[in-house]
Amino acid sequence: MDGNSELKIKTLIETDNYSAWQADEPDEEATYHLELNNVTIHFFKEEWEEFLELAKRLVK
């Protein structure tokens, strides 16, 4: 792979059992990933934003 086609990974938050991270894809679209023990959920940007809104409502 050339330097322009590699993923750029950024850890957003991490605990002992969970993590959320962002990947900047080669096509310049960001994807978001939520790892919950042995399950990983993948989101496109719009889905991630909706998930964050859901999570905010859960903690109110």
PyMOL Python script that loads the backbone (N, CA, C, O; Angstrom):
from pymol import cmd

cmd.read_pdbstr("""\
ATOM      1  N   MET A   1       0.833  -1.186   0.000  1.00  0.00           N
ATOM      2  CA  MET A   1       0.000   0.000   0.000  1.00  0.00           C
ATOM      3  C   MET A   1       0.871   1.240   0.000  1.00  0.00           C
ATOM      4  O   MET A   1       1.913   1.277   0.656  1.00  0.00           O
ATOM      5  N   ASP A   2       0.451   2.239  -0.725  1.00  0.00           N
ATOM      6  CA  ASP A   2       1.185   3.483  -0.669  1.00  0.00           C
ATOM      7  C   ASP A   2       0.707   4.305   0.528  1.00  0.00           C
ATOM      8  O   ASP A   2      -0.306   3.960   1.136  1.00  0.00           O
ATOM      9  N   GLY A   3       1.394   5.360   0.873  1.00  0.00           N
ATOM     10  CA  GLY A   3       1.088   6.163   2.045  1.00  0.00           C
ATOM     11  C   GLY A   3      -0.289   6.796   2.019  1.00  0.00           C
ATOM     12  O   GLY A   3      -0.827   7.115   3.079  1.00  0.00           O
ATOM     13  N   ASN A   4      -0.881   6.991   0.844  1.00  0.00           N
ATOM     14  CA  ASN A   4      -2.187   7.626   0.747  1.00  0.00           C
ATOM     15  C   ASN A   4      -3.339   6.655   0.938  1.00  0.00           C
ATOM     16  O   ASN A   4      -4.480   7.091   1.091  1.00  0.00           O
ATOM     17  N   SER A   5      -3.077   5.345   0.935  1.00  0.00           N
ATOM     18  CA  SER A   5      -4.169   4.384   1.025  1.00  0.00           C
ATOM     19  C   SER A   5      -4.220   3.677   2.377  1.00  0.00           C
ATOM     20  O   SER A   5      -4.970   2.714   2.536  1.00  0.00           O
ATOM     21  N   GLU A   6      -3.444   4.130   3.340  1.00  0.00           N
ATOM     22  CA  GLU A   6      -3.458   3.499   4.653  1.00  0.00           C
ATOM     23  C   GLU A   6      -4.497   4.143   5.556  1.00  0.00           C
ATOM     24  O   GLU A   6      -4.802   5.331   5.442  1.00  0.00           O
ATOM     25  N   LEU A   7      -5.033   3.323   6.462  1.00  0.00           N
ATOM     26  CA  LEU A   7      -5.972   3.830   7.457  1.00  0.00           C
ATOM     27  C   LEU A   7      -5.234   4.667   8.492  1.00  0.00           C
ATOM     28  O   LEU A   7      -4.097   4.370   8.857  1.00  0.00           O
ATOM     29  N   LYS A   8      -5.890   5.698   8.950  1.00  0.00           N
ATOM     30  CA  LYS A   8      -5.375   6.485  10.068  1.00  0.00           C
ATOM     31  C   LYS A   8      -6.316   6.217  11.231  1.00  0.00           C
ATOM     32  O   LYS A   8      -7.485   6.598  11.186  1.00  0.00           O
ATOM     33  N   ILE A   9      -5.813   5.564  12.272  1.00  0.00           N
ATOM     34  CA  ILE A   9      -6.611   5.140  13.410  1.00  0.00           C
ATOM     35  C   ILE A   9      -6.393   6.088  14.579  1.00  0.00           C
ATOM     36  O   ILE A   9      -5.262   6.468  14.882  1.00  0.00           O
ATOM     37  N   LYS A  10      -7.500   6.470  15.239  1.00  0.00           N
ATOM     38  CA  LYS A  10      -7.423   7.323  16.412  1.00  0.00           C
ATOM     39  C   LYS A  10      -8.301   6.714  17.503  1.00  0.00           C
ATOM     40  O   LYS A  10      -9.501   6.530  17.303  1.00  0.00           O
ATOM     41  N   THR A  11      -7.709   6.401  18.656  1.00  0.00           N
ATOM     42  CA  THR A  11      -8.490   5.899  19.782  1.00  0.00           C
ATOM     43  C   THR A  11      -9.232   7.070  20.406  1.00  0.00           C
ATOM     44  O   THR A  11      -8.622   8.078  20.763  1.00  0.00           O
ATOM     45  N   LEU A  12     -10.549   6.941  20.537  1.00  0.00           N
ATOM     46  CA  LEU A  12     -11.364   8.004  21.110  1.00  0.00           C
ATOM     47  C   LEU A  12     -11.463   7.866  22.623  1.00  0.00           C
ATOM     48  O   LEU A  12     -11.358   8.855  23.349  1.00  0.00           O
ATOM     49  N   ILE A  13     -11.668   6.632  23.100  1.00  0.00           N
ATOM     50  CA  ILE A  13     -11.741   6.352  24.539  1.00  0.00           C
ATOM     51  C   ILE A  13     -11.535   4.859  24.752  1.00  0.00           C
ATOM     52  O   ILE A  13     -11.847   4.044  23.884  1.00  0.00           O
ATOM     53  N   GLU A  14     -11.002   4.515  25.928  1.00  0.00           N
ATOM     54  CA  GLU A  14     -10.669   3.120  26.172  1.00  0.00           C
ATOM     55  C   GLU A  14     -10.766   2.825  27.666  1.00  0.00           C
ATOM     56  O   GLU A  14     -10.314   3.614  28.496  1.00  0.00           O
ATOM     57  N   THR A  15     -11.362   1.675  28.000  1.00  0.00           N
ATOM     58  CA  THR A  15     -11.364   1.172  29.372  1.00  0.00           C
ATOM     59  C   THR A  15     -10.766  -0.227  29.328  1.00  0.00           C
ATOM     60  O   THR A  15     -10.253  -0.653  28.294  1.00  0.00           O
ATOM     61  N   ASP A  16     -10.830  -0.941  30.444  1.00  0.00           N
ATOM     62  CA  ASP A  16     -10.288  -2.305  30.464  1.00  0.00           C
ATOM     63  C   ASP A  16     -11.009  -3.235  29.489  1.00  0.00           C
ATOM     64  O   ASP A  16     -10.391  -4.133  28.917  1.00  0.00           O
ATOM     65  N   ASN A  17     -12.316  -3.024  29.298  1.00  0.00           N
ATOM     66  CA  ASN A  17     -13.109  -3.950  28.483  1.00  0.00           C
ATOM     67  C   ASN A  17     -13.711  -3.350  27.221  1.00  0.00           C
ATOM     68  O   ASN A  17     -14.185  -4.087  26.356  1.00  0.00           O
ATOM     69  N   TYR A  18     -13.700  -2.033  27.102  1.00  0.00           N
ATOM     70  CA  TYR A  18     -14.372  -1.384  25.989  1.00  0.00           C
ATOM     71  C   TYR A  18     -13.467  -0.349  25.336  1.00  0.00           C
ATOM     72  O   TYR A  18     -12.568   0.200  25.972  1.00  0.00           O
ATOM     73  N   SER A  19     -13.718  -0.095  24.062  1.00  0.00           N
ATOM     74  CA  SER A  19     -12.996   0.991  23.394  1.00  0.00           C
ATOM     75  C   SER A  19     -13.821   1.507  22.225  1.00  0.00           C
ATOM     76  O   SER A  19     -14.645   0.800  21.645  1.00  0.00           O
ATOM     77  N   ALA A  20     -13.567   2.754  21.909  1.00  0.00           N
ATOM     78  CA  ALA A  20     -14.163   3.382  20.735  1.00  0.00           C
ATOM     79  C   ALA A  20     -13.019   4.011  19.963  1.00  0.00           C
ATOM     80  O   ALA A  20     -12.164   4.683  20.539  1.00  0.00           O
ATOM     81  N   TRP A  21     -13.008   3.792  18.653  1.00  0.00           N
ATOM     82  CA  TRP A  21     -11.942   4.343  17.821  1.00  0.00           C
ATOM     83  C   TRP A  21     -12.482   4.768  16.476  1.00  0.00           C
ATOM     84  O   TRP A  21     -13.520   4.294  16.015  1.00  0.00           O
ATOM     85  N   GLN A  22     -11.744   5.680  15.859  1.00  0.00           N
ATOM     86  CA  GLN A  22     -12.100   6.248  14.568  1.00  0.00           C
ATOM     87  C   GLN A  22     -11.051   5.847  13.546  1.00  0.00           C
ATOM     88  O   GLN A  22      -9.853   5.857  13.830  1.00  0.00           O
ATOM     89  N   ALA A  23     -11.510   5.495  12.362  1.00  0.00           N
ATOM     90  CA  ALA A  23     -10.599   5.200  11.253  1.00  0.00           C
ATOM     91  C   ALA A  23     -10.908   6.151  10.110  1.00  0.00           C
ATOM     92  O   ALA A  23     -12.042   6.221   9.637  1.00  0.00           O
ATOM     93  N   ASP A  24      -9.901   6.874   9.675  1.00  0.00           N
ATOM     94  CA  ASP A  24     -10.039   7.706   8.482  1.00  0.00           C
ATOM     95  C   ASP A  24      -9.682   6.832   7.293  1.00  0.00           C
ATOM     96  O   ASP A  24      -8.522   6.470   7.096  1.00  0.00           O
ATOM     97  N   GLU A  25     -10.687   6.501   6.510  1.00  0.00           N
ATOM     98  CA  GLU A  25     -10.536   5.578   5.385  1.00  0.00           C
ATOM     99  C   GLU A  25      -9.790   6.235   4.229  1.00  0.00           C
ATOM    100  O   GLU A  25      -9.741   7.462   4.143  1.00  0.00           O
ATOM    101  N   PRO A  26      -9.205   5.428   3.338  1.00  0.00           N
ATOM    102  CA  PRO A  26      -8.496   5.980   2.178  1.00  0.00           C
ATOM    103  C   PRO A  26      -9.380   6.870   1.291  1.00  0.00           C
ATOM    104  O   PRO A  26      -8.874   7.773   0.624  1.00  0.00           O
ATOM    105  N   ASP A  27     -10.703   6.617   1.282  1.00  0.00           N
ATOM    106  CA  ASP A  27     -11.607   7.449   0.478  1.00  0.00           C
ATOM    107  C   ASP A  27     -12.040   8.705   1.228  1.00  0.00           C
ATOM    108  O   ASP A  27     -12.976   9.390   0.817  1.00  0.00           O
ATOM    109  N   GLU A  28     -11.351   9.004   2.335  1.00  0.00           N
ATOM    110  CA  GLU A  28     -11.555  10.195   3.151  1.00  0.00           C
ATOM    111  C   GLU A  28     -12.845  10.183   3.959  1.00  0.00           C
ATOM    112  O   GLU A  28     -13.243  11.215   4.499  1.00  0.00           O
ATOM    113  N   GLU A  29     -13.506   9.026   4.049  1.00  0.00           N
ATOM    114  CA  GLU A  29     -14.683   8.903   4.903  1.00  0.00           C
ATOM    115  C   GLU A  29     -14.243   8.348   6.249  1.00  0.00           C
ATOM    116  O   GLU A  29     -13.460   7.401   6.308  1.00  0.00           O
ATOM    117  N   ALA A  30     -14.739   8.928   7.317  1.00  0.00           N
ATOM    118  CA  ALA A  30     -14.425   8.431   8.656  1.00  0.00           C
ATOM    119  C   ALA A  30     -15.423   7.345   9.033  1.00  0.00           C
ATOM    120  O   ALA A  30     -16.620   7.464   8.768  1.00  0.00           O
ATOM    121  N   THR A  31     -14.917   6.287   9.652  1.00  0.00           N
ATOM    122  CA  THR A  31     -15.784   5.268  10.230  1.00  0.00           C
ATOM    123  C   THR A  31     -15.450   5.175  11.709  1.00  0.00           C
ATOM    124  O   THR A  31     -14.340   5.495  12.134  1.00  0.00           O
ATOM    125  N   TYR A  32     -16.430   4.732  12.481  1.00  0.00           N
ATOM    126  CA  TYR A  32     -16.287   4.656  13.932  1.00  0.00           C
ATOM    127  C   TYR A  32     -16.555   3.225  14.362  1.00  0.00           C
ATOM    128  O   TYR A  32     -17.386   2.530  13.777  1.00  0.00           O
ATOM    129  N   HIS A  33     -15.840   2.796  15.394  1.00  0.00           N
ATOM    130  CA  HIS A  33     -15.882   1.406  15.818  1.00  0.00           C
ATOM    131  C   HIS A  33     -15.990   1.360  17.326  1.00  0.00           C
ATOM    132  O   HIS A  33     -15.225   2.010  18.038  1.00  0.00           O
ATOM    133  N   LEU A  34     -16.955   0.580  17.809  1.00  0.00           N
ATOM    134  CA  LEU A  34     -17.195   0.426  19.227  1.00  0.00           C
ATOM    135  C   LEU A  34     -16.933  -1.031  19.571  1.00  0.00           C
ATOM    136  O   LEU A  34     -17.653  -1.916  19.109  1.00  0.00           O
ATOM    137  N   GLU A  35     -15.909  -1.292  20.379  1.00  0.00           N
ATOM    138  CA  GLU A  35     -15.550  -2.654  20.772  1.00  0.00           C
ATOM    139  C   GLU A  35     -16.056  -2.905  22.180  1.00  0.00           C
ATOM    140  O   GLU A  35     -15.666  -2.219  23.124  1.00  0.00           O
ATOM    141  N   LEU A  36     -16.931  -3.896  22.311  1.00  0.00           N
ATOM    142  CA  LEU A  36     -17.507  -4.281  23.588  1.00  0.00           C
ATOM    143  C   LEU A  36     -17.125  -5.736  23.842  1.00  0.00           C
ATOM    144  O   LEU A  36     -17.797  -6.651  23.367  1.00  0.00           O
ATOM    145  N   ASN A  37     -16.047  -5.944  24.588  1.00  0.00           N
ATOM    146  CA  ASN A  37     -15.464  -7.264  24.783  1.00  0.00           C
ATOM    147  C   ASN A  37     -15.177  -7.898  23.429  1.00  0.00           C
ATOM    148  O   ASN A  37     -14.292  -7.425  22.716  1.00  0.00           O
ATOM    149  N   ASN A  38     -15.898  -8.957  23.050  1.00  0.00           N
ATOM    150  CA  ASN A  38     -15.593  -9.649  21.792  1.00  0.00           C
ATOM    151  C   ASN A  38     -16.523  -9.251  20.644  1.00  0.00           C
ATOM    152  O   ASN A  38     -16.564  -9.935  19.621  1.00  0.00           O
ATOM    153  N   VAL A  39     -17.265  -8.159  20.799  1.00  0.00           N
ATOM    154  CA  VAL A  39     -18.171  -7.673  19.758  1.00  0.00           C
ATOM    155  C   VAL A  39     -17.699  -6.293  19.294  1.00  0.00           C
ATOM    156  O   VAL A  39     -17.407  -5.422  20.113  1.00  0.00           O
ATOM    157  N   THR A  40     -17.630  -6.107  17.995  1.00  0.00           N
ATOM    158  CA  THR A  40     -17.297  -4.797  17.443  1.00  0.00           C
ATOM    159  C   THR A  40     -18.450  -4.330  16.571  1.00  0.00           C
ATOM    160  O   THR A  40     -18.924  -5.062  15.703  1.00  0.00           O
ATOM    161  N   ILE A  41     -18.898  -3.097  16.813  1.00  0.00           N
ATOM    162  CA  ILE A  41     -19.962  -2.493  16.017  1.00  0.00           C
ATOM    163  C   ILE A  41     -19.326  -1.387  15.181  1.00  0.00           C
ATOM    164  O   ILE A  41     -18.598  -0.543  15.703  1.00  0.00           O
ATOM    165  N   HIS A  42     -19.605  -1.399  13.889  1.00  0.00           N
ATOM    166  CA  HIS A  42     -19.027  -0.442  12.959  1.00  0.00           C
ATOM    167  C   HIS A  42     -20.092   0.576  12.546  1.00  0.00           C
ATOM    168  O   HIS A  42     -21.233   0.206  12.269  1.00  0.00           O
ATOM    169  N   PHE A  43     -19.721   1.852  12.505  1.00  0.00           N
ATOM    170  CA  PHE A  43     -20.642   2.939  12.172  1.00  0.00           C
ATOM    171  C   PHE A  43     -20.030   3.829  11.093  1.00  0.00           C
ATOM    172  O   PHE A  43     -18.825   4.077  11.084  1.00  0.00           O
ATOM    173  N   PHE A  44     -20.880   4.303  10.187  1.00  0.00           N
ATOM    174  CA  PHE A  44     -20.500   5.431   9.358  1.00  0.00           C
ATOM    175  C   PHE A  44     -20.787   6.688  10.176  1.00  0.00           C
ATOM    176  O   PHE A  44     -21.460   6.612  11.204  1.00  0.00           O
ATOM    177  N   LYS A  45     -20.293   7.825   9.740  1.00  0.00           N
ATOM    178  CA  LYS A  45     -20.384   9.065  10.519  1.00  0.00           C
ATOM    179  C   LYS A  45     -21.813   9.383  10.962  1.00  0.00           C
ATOM    180  O   LYS A  45     -22.037   9.693  12.132  1.00  0.00           O
ATOM    181  N   GLU A  46     -22.769   9.312  10.059  1.00  0.00           N
ATOM    182  CA  GLU A  46     -24.159   9.646  10.399  1.00  0.00           C
ATOM    183  C   GLU A  46     -24.705   8.673  11.438  1.00  0.00           C
ATOM    184  O   GLU A  46     -25.423   9.084  12.350  1.00  0.00           O
ATOM    185  N   GLU A  47     -24.379   7.406  11.315  1.00  0.00           N
ATOM    186  CA  GLU A  47     -24.829   6.402  12.282  1.00  0.00           C
ATOM    187  C   GLU A  47     -24.192   6.646  13.643  1.00  0.00           C
ATOM    188  O   GLU A  47     -24.857   6.512  14.670  1.00  0.00           O
ATOM    189  N   TRP A  48     -22.906   7.005  13.661  1.00  0.00           N
ATOM    190  CA  TRP A  48     -22.197   7.283  14.903  1.00  0.00           C
ATOM    191  C   TRP A  48     -22.833   8.465  15.630  1.00  0.00           C
ATOM    192  O   TRP A  48     -23.035   8.417  16.843  1.00  0.00           O
ATOM    193  N   GLU A  49     -23.144   9.519  14.891  1.00  0.00           N
ATOM    194  CA  GLU A  49     -23.768  10.692  15.496  1.00  0.00           C
ATOM    195  C   GLU A  49     -25.125  10.344  16.095  1.00  0.00           C
ATOM    196  O   GLU A  49     -25.473  10.837  17.168  1.00  0.00           O
ATOM    197  N   GLU A  50     -25.890   9.506  15.415  1.00  0.00           N
ATOM    198  CA  GLU A  50     -27.179   9.070  15.947  1.00  0.00           C
ATOM    199  C   GLU A  50     -26.984   8.206  17.192  1.00  0.00           C
ATOM    200  O   GLU A  50     -27.735   8.337  18.159  1.00  0.00           O
ATOM    201  N   PHE A  51     -25.991   7.333  17.176  1.00  0.00           N
ATOM    202  CA  PHE A  51     -25.689   6.506  18.345  1.00  0.00           C
ATOM    203  C   PHE A  51     -25.305   7.379  19.541  1.00  0.00           C
ATOM    204  O   PHE A  51     -25.758   7.124  20.657  1.00  0.00           O
ATOM    205  N   LEU A  52     -24.480   8.402  19.324  1.00  0.00           N
ATOM    206  CA  LEU A  52     -24.088   9.298  20.413  1.00  0.00           C
ATOM    207  C   LEU A  52     -25.300  10.013  20.998  1.00  0.00           C
ATOM    208  O   LEU A  52     -25.384  10.195  22.213  1.00  0.00           O
ATOM    209  N   GLU A  53     -26.230  10.416  20.156  1.00  0.00           N
ATOM    210  CA  GLU A  53     -27.460  11.051  20.642  1.00  0.00           C
ATOM    211  C   GLU A  53     -28.257  10.062  21.491  1.00  0.00           C
ATOM    212  O   GLU A  53     -28.799  10.437  22.531  1.00  0.00           O
ATOM    213  N   LEU A  54     -28.333   8.830  21.066  1.00  0.00           N
ATOM    214  CA  LEU A  54     -29.013   7.793  21.838  1.00  0.00           C
ATOM    215  C   LEU A  54     -28.346   7.597  23.196  1.00  0.00           C
ATOM    216  O   LEU A  54     -29.024   7.508  24.219  1.00  0.00           O
ATOM    217  N   ALA A  55     -27.029   7.531  23.203  1.00  0.00           N
ATOM    218  CA  ALA A  55     -26.284   7.340  24.448  1.00  0.00           C
ATOM    219  C   ALA A  55     -26.501   8.520  25.396  1.00  0.00           C
ATOM    220  O   ALA A  55     -26.639   8.315  26.602  1.00  0.00           O
ATOM    221  N   LYS A  56     -26.532   9.742  24.881  1.00  0.00           N
ATOM    222  CA  LYS A  56     -26.785  10.925  25.716  1.00  0.00           C
ATOM    223  C   LYS A  56     -28.154  10.838  26.366  1.00  0.00           C
ATOM    224  O   LYS A  56     -28.316  11.195  27.533  1.00  0.00           O
ATOM    225  N   ARG A  57     -29.149  10.359  25.608  1.00  0.00           N
ATOM    226  CA  ARG A  57     -30.497  10.237  26.152  1.00  0.00           C
ATOM    227  C   ARG A  57     -30.567   9.153  27.224  1.00  0.00           C
ATOM    228  O   ARG A  57     -31.365   9.261  28.155  1.00  0.00           O
ATOM    229  N   LEU A  58     -29.761   8.132  27.111  1.00  0.00           N
ATOM    230  CA  LEU A  58     -29.746   7.061  28.098  1.00  0.00           C
ATOM    231  C   LEU A  58     -29.255   7.528  29.463  1.00  0.00           C
ATOM    232  O   LEU A  58     -29.712   7.024  30.488  1.00  0.00           O
ATOM    233  N   VAL A  59     -28.342   8.472  29.489  1.00  0.00           N
ATOM    234  CA  VAL A  59     -27.749   8.907  30.754  1.00  0.00           C
ATOM    235  C   VAL A  59     -28.479  10.094  31.373  1.00  0.00           C
ATOM    236  O   VAL A  59     -28.095  10.541  32.454  1.00  0.00           O
ATOM    237  N   LYS A  60     -29.501  10.608  30.738  1.00  0.00           N
ATOM    238  CA  LYS A  60     -30.279  11.724  31.305  1.00  0.00           C
ATOM    239  C   LYS A  60     -31.131  11.255  32.445  1.00  0.00           C
ATOM    240  O   LYS A  60     -31.853  12.051  33.045  1.00  0.00           O
TER     241      LYS A  60
END
""", "prot")
cmd.dss("prot")
cmd.show_as("cartoon", "prot")
cmd.util.cbc("prot")
cmd.orient("prot")
